[in-house]
Amino acid sequence: MEQYSRRNIICIFGLPEKENEIVEETVINLCKEKLDIDIPPANIDRTHRLGSLQTRRNNKRAIILKLTNYTVLQRDLYKEIQQRYGTKSTYTLDGTIYVRVLTKSRRDLYKEIQQRYGTKSTYTLDGTIYVKVGDKKHKVNSLQDLENIK
């Protein structure tokens, strides 16, 4: 259930902070300039930088973007990124990194799968982890599922 509530969220790394920035405007401008996507403010539920000003490194705290509904995220943002880069869980464009948000247990499982099969063979979609082995795609929900992959 916790993973389901994260499906409208994307985390963006690598964007420098500006003095007195309005994070929502920063995200809207990023999507327009780098992805050629118009995201109206009405489609944004909330945006904010992660961590406190004291914890920021290199003036680049991550941004959480939560859209009002999943359709906007899938139809607009992920679709455009996937057309450019293929189906992955992390995308890098001009030094800006876009990451689908996973729970800690899913993130740990995903890291284990990547260590075994490499980053090019693994991806997530709606919090579900997939690994491609040969021509076959496998859905992985646990380490047991991982052990059953032949």
HUKA-V502594 format. One record per residue. N is the residue number from 0. OMEGA is omega in degrees with one decimal (none if undefined). BURIAL is # if it has 9 or more other ideal C-beta (glycine too) atoms within 8 Angstrom, else .. Layout:
# HUKA-V502594
((N,OMEGA,BURIAL) (N,OMEGA,BURIAL))
This chain:
# HUKA-V502594
((0,-180.0,.) (1,179.6,.) (2,-179.8,#) (3,-178.6,.) (4,-179.7,.) (5,-172.5,#) (6,175.8,#) (7,-172.3,#) (8,170.7,#) (9,178.8,#) (10,-176.8,#) (11,180.0,#) (12,169.8,#) (13,178.6,.) (14,178.6,#) (15,176.4,.) (16,175.8,#) (17,177.1,.) (18,178.0,.) (19,-178.9,.) (20,169.9,.) (21,-170.2,.) (22,179.1,#) (23,178.4,#) (24,177.2,.) (25,-179.3,#) (26,179.4,#) (27,179.0,#) (28,177.8,.) (29,-178.9,#) (30,-179.6,#) (31,-173.8,#) (32,-174.5,.) (33,-175.6,#) (34,-178.2,#) (35,179.9,.) (36,173.9,#) (37,174.8,.) (38,179.3,#) (39,178.5,.) (40,179.5,.) (41,179.2,.) (42,-179.8,#) (43,176.9,#) (44,176.0,.) (45,173.8,.) (46,174.2,#) (47,174.6,.) (48,178.0,#) (49,176.2,.) (50,-179.7,.) (51,178.0,.) (52,-179.4,.) (53,-176.5,.) (54,-176.6,.) (55,178.5,#) (56,177.9,.) (57,176.7,.) (58,-176.0,.) (59,175.2,#) (60,179.9,#) (61,177.3,#) (62,170.9,#) (63,176.8,#) (64,175.7,#) (65,179.8,#) (66,-174.8,#) (67,177.6,.) (68,-176.1,.) (69,-178.1,.) (70,179.0,.) (71,-179.1,#) (72,-178.2,#) (73,-173.4,#) (74,-172.7,.) (75,-170.1,#) (76,-177.8,#) (77,-179.3,.) (78,-179.8,#) (79,-179.3,#) (80,-178.4,#) (81,177.3,#) (82,-179.7,.) (83,-169.2,.) (84,-177.9,.) (85,-177.2,.) (86,176.9,.) (87,178.1,#) (88,179.1,#) (89,-179.1,.) (90,176.5,#) (91,-180.0,.) (92,178.7,#) (93,177.2,.) (94,177.2,.) (95,-176.0,#) (96,178.6,#) (97,-174.9,#) (98,170.7,#) (99,-173.1,#) (100,178.2,.) (101,172.4,#) (102,-178.2,#) (103,-178.8,.) (104,177.6,.) (105,178.9,#) (106,178.7,#) (107,177.8,.) (108,179.7,#) (109,178.0,#) (110,178.4,.) (111,179.4,#) (112,178.9,#) (113,177.7,#) (114,-178.9,.) (115,-170.9,.) (116,179.9,#) (117,-176.0,.) (118,-178.3,.) (119,-177.9,.) (120,-175.4,.) (121,174.5,#) (122,175.9,.) (123,175.0,#) (124,-178.9,.) (125,178.2,.) (126,177.4,#) (127,-177.5,.) (128,178.7,#) (129,173.0,#) (130,178.5,#) (131,178.0,#) (132,-173.6,#) (133,178.7,.) (134,-174.5,.) (135,177.7,.) (136,-179.2,.) (137,174.7,#) (138,-176.4,.) (139,177.9,#) (140,-177.2,.) (141,175.4,.) (142,177.6,.) (143,176.6,.) (144,-179.9,#) (145,179.8,#) (146,-177.8,.) (147,-179.7,.) (148,179.5,#) (149,none,.))
